[in-house]
Amino acid sequence: MTNDIQNADMHDEHDDGSLPFPRARVVNLMRTHITEGKQIRSEVKDALNAWLGNILATVATEMNNSPYGSIGIADFQRATNPYDQISNLVRDEERLHISLEKLKVDADQIQRDMNQFFDKIKGPQKK
C-alpha cells in the first residue's frame, strides 16, 4: 500500500459508533479484494458497512425463528441458504441457459412428433 492509502485507512480506525462494524476492519477486508492504489470513497466504506449490518440483522432474525433454546449450525445454514442459492444461480447461469435451450429443442421435437402422429391418424390438418 502507498503511504497515502495507509494514511487514509488510519483515518478509518476512528469510529463514531454509528456503523455496525469497526470501519477499519471493513476497509481492510475490502482492500484484500481491491487493486492496490485504488481509492475507496468514504461513502462506499460506510454503505458497505451498513449493508453488512443489515444482512447480519436479517440472518440473525431468521436464525431466531428456531424453536429451540439455542441456535445451532443448522439454523445458520437455513438462514444463509437464500444467499448461497443466489450465488449458486449466478455461478450456474450459463449451465441453466444451456439446459433451457435443450428443453426448447426437446419441446419442439415432441410437438413435431405429435403433429406427425395425429396427421397419420386424422389426416393432414389445414393450418
Rosetta blueprint (number, residue, H / E / L):
1 M L
2 T L
3 N H
4 D H
5 I H
6 Q H
7 N H
8 A H
9 D H
10 M H
11 H H
12 D H
13 E L
14 H L
15 D L
16 D L
17 G L
18 S L
19 L L
20 P L
21 F L
22 P L
23 R H
24 A H
25 R H
26 V H
27 V H
28 N H
29 L H
30 M H
31 R H
32 T L
33 H L
34 I L
35 T L
36 E L
37 G L
38 K L
39 Q L
40 I L
41 R L
42 S H
43 E H
44 V H
45 K H
46 D H
47 A H
48 L H
49 N H
50 A H
51 W H
52 L H
53 G H
54 N H
55 I H
56 L H
57 A H
58 T H
59 V H
60 A H
61 T H
62 E H
63 M H
64 N L
65 N L
66 S L
67 P L
68 Y L
69 G L
70 S L
71 I L
72 G L
73 I H
74 A H
75 D H
76 F H
77 Q H
78 R H
79 A H
80 T H
81 N H
82 P H
83 Y H
84 D H
85 Q H
86 I H
87 S H
88 N H
89 L H
90 V H
91 R H
92 D L
93 E H
94 E H
95 R H
96 L H
97 H H
98 I H
99 S H
100 L H
101 E H
102 K H
103 L H
104 K H
105 V H
106 D H
107 A H
108 D H
109 Q H
110 I H
111 Q H
112 R H
113 D H
114 M H
115 N H
116 Q H
117 F H
118 F H
119 D H
120 K H
121 I H
122 K H
123 G L
124 P L
125 Q L
126 K L
127 K L
